[in-house]
Amino acid sequence: MKNNGLLKHILVYLPIFSLLFSCSNIQNPPLDEYVNEVEYKQDFKILNLTDIHLTTLTDIDREFNYLEDVINSPSKLNLIDNNLKPDLIVLNGDIFLGANKDIVKSFFRFIDSFDIPFAYTYGNHDIEGSYSESYIDSVLKDCKNSLLLNPKDNIEGNCNYVVNLVDANDKIKWQLYFFDSHSYYPGGYNVISDNQIQWYESQVNAAGNDIPSLAFFHIPFEEFDEVWREKDKTLNGYDGESYWHMGDKEVSYGYRENELFEKMDELGSTKGVIVGHNHENATNFYYSKNGGNTIRLIFALKTGDQLYNDDDFMGGTLLTLHDGDTFSLNFIHQGYGDEPYLLNKENFKDGDFR
């Protein structure tokens, strides 16, 4: 699962990486050290879980039972054939809030027990527990199915890495980019930094711009707010292409603009961006900026009822990758002890979520 078949790319990666960061005081590893591989199959299924917010006061047994229901929900709804589980789980930040070491270790052991590859990104609350900043990394290194890579480098953040989905012929069919969107900055939330954007550009160029990709991080960038302000600002909406529920009525993006969306537009690889952070928002925005490429901006469903939530909009977000460069999106509502059901664009339009 990890770093298979990547050595053949090293001669491509090294010159780009060395040129880009030649002025750094820290010797950066080659780009392939940021890359894991997972076997691709047609209609590859990714289940996104976000904003679980486990604390020292959480009823862990209740939450683990709930999470098992969420993980099994695509199969119950026949979105996955033959009672199989998702091909990949993405834990998209704020899994913890004021947790301790036992909770962190118990959670990742629980996720690892499903024997499904899983990718983790940091949210703004994850390191606010009674453990060191490096503790989550140390636990993940002992998990058989964890894909997180965090080489020592001068790139900001703890979870900038790539997962290549590779077919039986060793061809990369999709790339999945994971960014650390950081925590706080004086006056607001932090943003993905310039050197992270440079790293992303180097990775895309090394792999080839014709390979489609998705990007996962926790705190949305400002384009989520831009597209929201361009809509009619109704709580629920459907314009024939985009659909949205904006229960938070706002987008809590970083303290300043950055150029990540512009770089994605320029390179043409990334087809969708998936974030969490705003617990009551769920969106499938199609956004083209200044006539550029269309990129889907997706607020994933909050997973569970910890901290605050909208009971009608919680569960898991399922992405199905197709051959070519398209993907399907399903918002799966999962309550506690209830049967799952799908939220679809018609539901978003008329407000009938049952």
Disulfide bonds with the S-S distance in Angstrom:
none
